[in-house]
């Protein structure tokens, strides 16, 4: 790769999560790593830089509008790695990911949008393979804890000679709110599928992100939105809002690694709501609320009403609220031999903001600094298939928990 002006660019640094990611990198990046901040407005970028720790005060600023293909191309060609928080990605992201793929620039984003991810694969996978770029989608709470947990489960089962994974289920618990960007991404996807049955079928396909749909096994997959239920140990569960995206990322990871998790993998995600009557009541409330929100987003007039009460893009909770947040995901797996394992992924900080800034920041640092230790893959990848154990190691060092035990 020819010499570049920057080692790492944070694109969208003037947005809420972009600034959090830049602040994290100011403390986590080694001295000498050439980091720049990019976004539409140089003035807003300068204001962000003035609020960052002293280590970032001399970072260069690059003004680049995502709708200006020449500017985006120049941005991609100026850096070895680009981490972008500019969403909704279906609206703003395709020129960025294509430019990185063609320039040989490794890329990380925070998308939770099936349609964008699928379009990005079609647009960028072949050019990235040719240029050697690692295009890594979903490097935040969606979908790193899910993706790395199943990766570690399969790795442990393989080391123990226990065979492939069969029944795998993640139970998510967290304290934190929806980010405005997540809401805006959901809104954009509902608008896209509202009048297009073909797109609705894509979103509903459990293997929508597979690199080879025809080669996928016929294993029955758990539903994306199961009704409230109680586990054998008394825990109540409800649908998890990101299950319909995270599960597809995990299945893509399996296929990209030649179905290393097992061709009989059945993977589902739910939200844990607690035990007893309070847990049951919460499960019913979450299910009803989620159904109401998704129904309202599916209909134009009610979608407009939701815009008045849901978080706006670029907004977020206070620092105190971000600090009080946390996430914990417990993933139980059965193997072909009948042995059972449990993975736990957990961390402090609001999952959609503080924890996500850590995940995106460490993903970008892995791409910038650990290339010789990463799997020898290029193209449109997932966190597990692109970064694997290296990212696990980095996130553990950053204070997150990733562990596997035999049940």
C-alpha positions, -999 to +999 in steps of 0.1 A: +000+000+000+014+035-009+022+057+020-010+074+034-014+107+052-032+090+081-032+057+098-068+060+111-097+084+103-128+087+125-155+097+100-186+113+116-165+126+145-188+156+150-217+132+157-225+119+192-210+084+189-183+097+166-171+121+193-172+094+220-151+071+197-126+099+191-124+105+228-118+068+235-090+067+209-074+097+224-068+077+255-063+042+240-042+047+208-005+045+211+016+076+206+026+081+170-005+066+155-016+092+129-053+098+136-076+123+118-112+135+124-135+138+094-170+149+088-191+174+068-182+206+087-146+216+095-160+241+121-179+213+140-149+191+138-127+218+153-153+222+182-151+184+188-113+184+188-113+213+213-132+191+238-110+160+234-080+151+257-048+169+250-034+139+231-059+147+203-055+185+200-032+183+170-052+157+151-058+168+115-094+177+104-108+166+070-141+180+057-158+154+035-195+151+027-207+116+022-227+127-008-196+140-026-180+110-042-148+128-051-144+139-015-151+105-001-127+089-025-100+113-015-107+106+021-105+068+017-072+072-003-057+093+025-058+067+053-051+030+060-082+026+081-115+044+082-140+040+111-174+055+103-204+064+124-222+082+096-257+067+094-283+057+085-258+037+065-284+028+038-287+066+032-251+077+035-228+047+037-225+030+003-202+056-013-179+054+017-177+016+018-172+014-019-144+040-018-126+021+009-129-012-009-114+002-041-087+022-023-075-008-002-085+010+029-097-012+058-131-001+072-153-005+103-188+007+109-217+004+134-245-007+110-274-027+122-292-026+089-297-058+070-305-041+037-274-018+038-252-047+048-265-068+019-260-040-006-226-033+008-216-069+002-228-068-034-210-035-040-177-038-021-168-075-015-152-081-049-132-048-050-121-053-014-108-088-022-089-074-051-074-045-031-068-064+002-092-043+022-109-057+053-145-043+053-158-050+087-195-042+094-213-040+128-184-032+151-205-020+181-230-035+205-245-047+173-230-071+167-197-077+185-208-094+217-230-118+198-205-125+171-175-130+193-194-151+219-204-177+193-169-175+178-154-184+212-179-211+218-170-228+186-133-224+192-136-240+227-158-269+214-134-276+186-104-276+210-122-301+232-132-323+203-168-317+212-180-312+176-199-284+160-224-262+177-261-271+173-286-253+196-272-218+206-292-191+223-282-157+236-300-140+265-293-103+266-297-080+296-286-044+297-291-009+312-292+018+286-314+034+260-317+033+222-294+057+204-309+082+180-288+067+152-302+033+159-338+046+157-330+065+125-316+033+110-347+014+119-369+041+105-349+041+072-353+003+068-390+004+075-394+031+049-375+009+024-395-022+029-429-005+033-439-009-003-415-036-015-424-072-008-391-085-022-372-064+004-394-076+032-385-112+022-348-103+023-352-088+058-371-119+070-346-144+055-325-159+084-296-163+059-300-129+042-263-121+047-249-155+036-221-154+011-236-185-005-273-188+002-278-220-017-251-238+003-267-230+037-280-260+056-317-264+061-314-263+098-345-248+114-336-214+129-353-200+161-378-172+154-366-136+156-394-126+179-405-154+202-434-147+226-426-143+264-414-176+279-399-189+311-367-209+311-362-240+332-343-220+358-372-195+361-359-167+340-384-149+318-375-138+283-389-115+257-380-106+220-346-089+217-349-059+193-316-066+175-320-104+171-332-101+135-299-084+127-273-100+150-284-136+142-277-129+105-243-116+112-234-147+133-246-170+105-226-150+080-195-155+102-201-192+102-203-194+065-173-171+059-152-195+080-164-225+060-191-233+085-165-237+112-193-234+139-211-264+124-236-269+096-262-278+121-260-244+139-293-231+151-289-196+166-314-173+183-314-143+207-338-131+233-339-105+260-338-115+297-364-098+319-359-114+353-377-140+375-411-144+391-441-122+386-420-090+380-400-108+353-432-121+336-448-087+337-417-071+322-416-098+295-452-091+285-446-053+286-415-055+265-432-077+239-462-054+237-441-023+235-418-037+208-448-048+188-464-014+191-432+004+181-426-018+151-462-015+140-461+023+143-428+024+123-444+004+096-470+030+089-461+065+076-484+087+097-476+069+130-439+069+121-441+107+120-456+108+154-428+086+168-403+111+155-416+136+180-408+114+211-380+090+201-343+101+204-331+122+174-300+113+154-269+128+169-284+130+204-276+109+234-277+105+272-257+125+297-222+114+308-237+102+341-263+081+324-237+066+300-215+057+330-244+039+348-251+017+318-239-019+313-245-049+292-244-087+298-250-114+273-251-151+283-249-176+254-257-213+260-246-238+234-251-275+228-226-294+206-229-323+183-215-346+210-240-334+236-216-313+256-228-279+267-209-246+270-217-211+282-202-179+269-205-146+288-199-112+272-202-081+295-190-046+299-196-013+318-211+017+302-243+023+282-241-004+255-252+019+226-228+047+235-199+042+259-195+005+253-200+008+216-173+035+214-149+011+230-158-017+206-155+005+175-123+021+187-106-013+194-118-027+161-102+002+143-070-002+163-069-039+155-072-030+118-045-003+120-020-021+143-025-058+142-027-066+105-001-093+106-020-111+134-054-110+119-070-138+098-057-137+062-090-126+048-101-096+027-135-085+014-168-079+032-163-094+066-178-097+101-160-089+134-154-126+141-142-135+107-120-104+103-107-098+138-114-129+158-091-136+188-072-103+183-103-083+190-113-105+219-078-099+234-081-061+229-116-059+244-105-079+275-076-055+279-101-026+277-122-040+306-148-061+288-155-097+297-154-125+272-152-160+287-164-196+280-170-223+305-183-259+302-218-262+316 
